[in-house]
Amino acid sequence: MDNYRTGVMFELVSINLPGYFRSYSQSWSDVARSIGNSDDFKNQLDKTKSFDENLDILLSGENDQLKKMEIIFKYVKDNIIWNGIDGKYFYNGIKKALKEKKGNVGDINLSLVAMLRYAGINANPVVISTKDNGIPFFPTLERLNYVIVYAVINEKEYFLDATDEFSDVNILPIKDYNWRGVLVDSKNMVWNLIDIKDPDLSQNYFVVNGNLSLDGELKGTLKSRYTNHSAFQFRKKFKDKNIDSHIASIENNYEDMEISNYEVTNTDDFKGFVSESFEFNLENAATKVGEDIYIKPLSFLRTKINPFTEEERMYPMDFGYPYKATYAVSITIPDGYEVLSSPKPTIIELPNKLGSYKYLINGSMDNIQLSINFELNAGKSFGFLLVTNPSSTTTSSSTQFAPALIKSSLMELNEVIFLPLTTSAEINT
């Protein structure tokens, strides 16, 4: 909400005296020039004695610039830990930060700029305001509280922030994606606003294979995989938990199921996807009424309560990054039963291809197969505006971004399937 709370703040724009004039923040170019003329940006980035020997050894024999960037990025992450202090300038300086192995945002990311330049990579600082600091719509020095790294290799842009142990090239902490940034390229006298690269689509995959018993118990396996920012978020949540407490939280979240043979991979590294798998035993997954069985096809993965309860929503919902959730569920039903009734296939799309929801189900003599794809492709704010009652299924303009999509993706998954006995005379007729 801070990004949508307006306010007025004052700072020095310029000094205009007889015979003397200096502009600090009349334009974004003035802001970038003022930052670029500071000692930290003008002189300190050229000092290499504290790291040149180590980098020479690390980069020995490597000619590929992209690989050099990845090596240096990892070196900075491994050797300077963030002390929790934001800032666009040095706090300790490169030498002291490397010696003490900690520093503020400026120490870490400006050191990264210096090392990339030393390796011959076109790299410059980009000064930003993080999400918790608000969006500055007018030129300002004081409201910029953070610095990240912008590199160009073979005409391709890369953004880096080495302060988080799980960030990666072009996978920044969520707080960094906040409008635009001020490029400070003092060497080439380029000072201007630039767009921060939108996050790539994150994908969550869930594959469930289960067997349903006559008494409504569901046993099976779940395998999941998380990419890009979804993997980033998983790692951050997982790192402070021991495996037993993590399993317990899953069991509680998934209707008190019993979990065994839990495995998770690639949570300690910051590169690649995270995968998770376990076996489960869920009592009361289905309800038996007489000889009929009713089951919710998405089972424990469904959302029980619609979180969007406001009658009117006036501000965009920020999801942080675009993502796609894919569910593939296969449930073997008890012998002697067949599928009589199932939810209708549902396809809903947001205007301007901002997102979509697809719900497809197929029931055979002995199996239920469910496929769900829920995708949000929104840019910049990575959200959409809801201005109607969440129960509505209609839209009247492109700004009313189909609240039915959210309602369906969360709630219509709770539809039931009927599995009556095939030998029932009533059903056969």
SVG drawing of the C-alpha trace seen along z (x, -y; Angstrom):
<svg xmlns="http://www.w3.org/2000/svg" viewBox="-34 -38 81 92">
<polyline fill="none" stroke="black" stroke-width="0.4" points="0.0,0.0 2.9,-2.4 3.3,-2.7 -0.2,-4.1 0.0,-6.5 0.6,-10.0 2.8,-12.4 4.8,-15.6 8.5,-15.7 11.0,-18.6 14.6,-18.6 17.1,-21.0 16.6,-21.2 19.2,-23.8 21.3,-26.7 20.9,-30.0 23.1,-32.9 24.5,-35.9 27.3,-34.4 26.7,-30.8 24.1,-28.2 24.1,-24.5 21.2,-22.1 20.8,-18.9 17.5,-17.4 15.6,-19.5 15.6,-16.5 16.4,-12.9 19.6,-13.6 20.6,-16.1 19.9,-13.4 22.1,-10.9 24.8,-13.4 24.8,-14.5 25.2,-10.8 27.8,-10.1 29.9,-13.1 30.2,-11.7 33.5,-10.2 31.9,-6.7 30.8,-6.6 33.5,-8.8 36.7,-7.4 36.1,-4.4 34.8,-2.2 38.2,-2.3 40.2,-1.0 41.0,2.6 43.9,3.5 41.7,5.2 40.4,7.8 42.5,7.9 44.7,10.8 41.8,13.0 39.8,12.2 42.8,13.0 43.0,16.5 39.2,17.0 38.9,15.8 42.1,17.5 41.5,19.1 37.9,17.9 37.1,15.9 33.3,16.0 32.0,12.7 28.7,14.2 30.5,16.9 32.9,14.2 29.9,12.3 28.4,15.4 31.7,16.2 32.2,12.6 28.5,12.5 29.0,15.7 32.3,14.4 30.7,11.2 27.7,13.2 30.1,15.6 32.5,12.9 30.3,10.0 27.2,10.6 24.5,7.9 24.4,6.2 20.7,5.3 21.4,1.6 20.2,0.1 22.0,-2.7 23.2,-3.9 26.7,-4.8 29.5,-2.8 29.3,-2.2 32.6,-0.4 34.2,-0.7 35.4,2.2 38.6,3.0 36.9,3.0 33.8,4.8 35.9,7.7 38.1,7.8 35.2,7.9 33.0,9.9 30.0,7.7 28.6,4.4 25.5,2.5 23.8,2.6 26.2,0.0 29.3,2.0 28.0,5.1 26.6,4.0 29.1,1.2 31.9,3.7 30.2,5.9 30.2,3.1 33.9,2.5 34.8,6.2 32.8,6.6 34.5,3.5 37.8,4.9 36.9,8.1 36.1,6.0 32.3,6.1 30.2,3.1 28.6,2.6 27.2,-0.4 25.1,-1.2 21.4,-1.8 20.0,-3.7 16.4,-2.9 13.7,-3.2 12.6,0.1 8.9,1.0 8.9,0.3 10.4,-3.1 7.7,-4.2 7.7,-5.3 9.3,-8.8 7.4,-10.3 9.5,-13.5 13.3,-13.9 14.7,-13.3 18.0,-12.4 16.8,-11.7 14.0,-9.2 16.4,-6.8 17.6,-4.3 19.2,-1.4 21.6,-0.5 21.6,2.5 23.9,3.5 23.2,3.1 25.4,5.0 25.3,5.3 26.9,8.3 26.5,8.8 23.7,6.2 21.7,8.2 20.8,6.5 21.4,8.1 20.3,6.8 22.0,8.1 21.6,7.7 24.2,9.7 22.7,8.8 20.4,11.8 21.8,15.3 19.1,16.7 19.1,13.9 20.5,14.6 21.3,12.9 17.9,11.2 16.3,12.7 16.3,9.8 14.7,9.6 11.0,8.7 11.5,5.3 13.8,4.2 11.0,4.3 9.6,0.9 9.0,-1.3 12.3,-2.4 15.9,-3.1 18.5,-5.9 21.4,-4.8 24.7,-6.3 27.3,-5.8 29.8,-8.6 32.5,-7.3 30.3,-7.8 28.4,-10.7 25.1,-8.8 22.7,-9.8 19.0,-8.9 16.0,-6.8 15.9,-3.2 13.4,-0.4 14.3,2.5 13.8,5.8 10.6,7.5 10.9,10.9 10.7,13.9 7.6,16.1 7.9,18.3 6.4,21.8 5.0,24.0 4.3,27.6 2.2,30.0 1.7,33.7 -0.5,35.8 -1.1,39.5 -3.6,41.1 -5.7,44.1 -9.1,43.6 -10.5,46.3 -14.1,47.2 -13.9,45.5 -12.8,42.2 -9.1,42.4 -6.7,41.1 -3.1,42.4 -0.6,41.3 2.4,39.2 3.0,35.5 5.8,34.1 6.3,30.4 8.8,28.1 9.4,24.3 11.3,22.1 12.7,18.5 11.1,16.3 8.9,19.2 12.1,21.1 13.6,17.9 10.6,17.6 10.6,21.3 14.3,21.2 13.8,18.1 10.9,19.8 12.7,23.1 16.1,22.0 15.2,21.2 13.1,24.4 14.3,27.9 12.9,30.7 10.5,31.9 8.9,28.5 8.6,28.0 6.8,31.4 4.5,30.5 3.5,27.2 2.7,29.0 0.6,31.6 -1.3,28.8 -1.8,26.8 -3.0,29.8 -5.8,30.9 -3.8,32.8 -2.5,35.4 0.2,37.8 3.4,37.4 6.3,39.9 9.4,40.2 9.7,36.4 12.5,35.2 13.5,31.7 16.4,30.7 18.5,27.7 17.3,25.4 20.9,24.4 21.9,23.1 20.6,19.9 20.6,21.3 18.1,23.6 14.7,25.0 13.7,26.5 11.9,29.9 9.9,31.5 8.2,34.9 6.5,37.0 4.0,39.8 0.8,38.9 -2.1,40.5 -5.3,38.3 -8.3,39.6 -11.7,38.3 -10.6,37.1 -14.1,38.2 -17.6,38.4 -19.8,41.5 -23.5,41.0 -25.3,44.4 -23.4,46.1 -22.4,42.9 -19.0,41.2 -18.4,37.5 -14.8,36.2 -13.2,32.8 -10.9,33.4 -8.1,31.0 -8.2,32.5 -5.8,31.0 -4.3,28.5 -7.5,26.5 -8.1,23.2 -11.0,23.4 -11.7,19.7 -11.6,16.9 -9.1,14.4 -10.5,11.6 -13.5,10.5 -13.7,6.7 -16.8,5.4 -14.8,2.8 -11.0,2.9 -9.5,-0.4 -5.8,0.4 -3.8,2.9 -2.9,6.2 0.8,6.8 1.8,10.4 5.4,9.6 6.1,11.4 4.3,13.2 3.7,16.9 2.0,20.0 0.7,22.8 0.1,26.1 -1.7,29.0 -2.0,32.5 -4.0,34.8 -4.8,38.5 -7.0,40.4 -7.8,44.1 -11.3,44.8 -12.5,47.9 -13.4,51.1 -17.0,51.2 -17.4,47.5 -17.6,45.1 -17.7,41.3 -21.3,40.1 -21.0,36.4 -18.0,33.9 -17.5,30.1 -17.7,28.5 -14.5,27.5 -13.8,23.8 -11.7,21.3 -11.4,17.7 -9.1,15.1 -8.2,11.6 -8.2,8.7 -5.0,7.9 -3.7,11.4 -2.9,10.5 -3.8,13.9 -5.9,17.1 -7.4,19.9 -8.1,23.3 -9.9,26.1 -10.2,29.4 -11.4,32.7 -11.9,36.2 -13.4,39.2 -13.2,42.8 -14.3,46.1 -11.5,46.3 -9.8,42.9 -10.2,39.2 -7.8,36.9 -7.7,33.2 -5.6,30.5 -5.4,26.9 -3.4,24.0 -3.6,20.7 -1.4,17.9 -0.8,14.2 1.3,12.4 0.8,8.8 3.7,6.5 5.2,3.9 2.8,4.0 2.4,7.8 -1.2,7.5 -4.6,6.4 -7.4,4.2 -10.6,5.6 -13.4,3.1 -16.4,5.3 -17.8,7.7 -15.7,10.9 -18.8,13.0 -19.4,11.3 -18.6,13.1 -19.0,10.2 -16.8,7.3 -17.9,4.1 -14.5,2.6 -10.9,3.4 -10.2,2.0 -12.4,4.5 -9.9,7.4 -12.4,10.3 -12.7,11.0 -14.3,14.3 -10.8,15.5 -9.7,15.2 -12.9,16.6 -12.8,19.6 -9.1,20.4 -9.6,20.4 -13.1,21.7 -14.5,23.6 -11.8,26.2 -14.0,27.3 -16.7,28.8 -17.4,32.4 -17.4,35.6 -20.0,38.3 -18.8,41.9 -21.9,44.1 -21.9,47.9 -22.2,49.1 -24.5,51.9 -27.1,49.5 -30.4,50.0 -31.3,46.3 -28.1,45.1 -28.3,47.5 -31.7,46.3"/>
</svg>
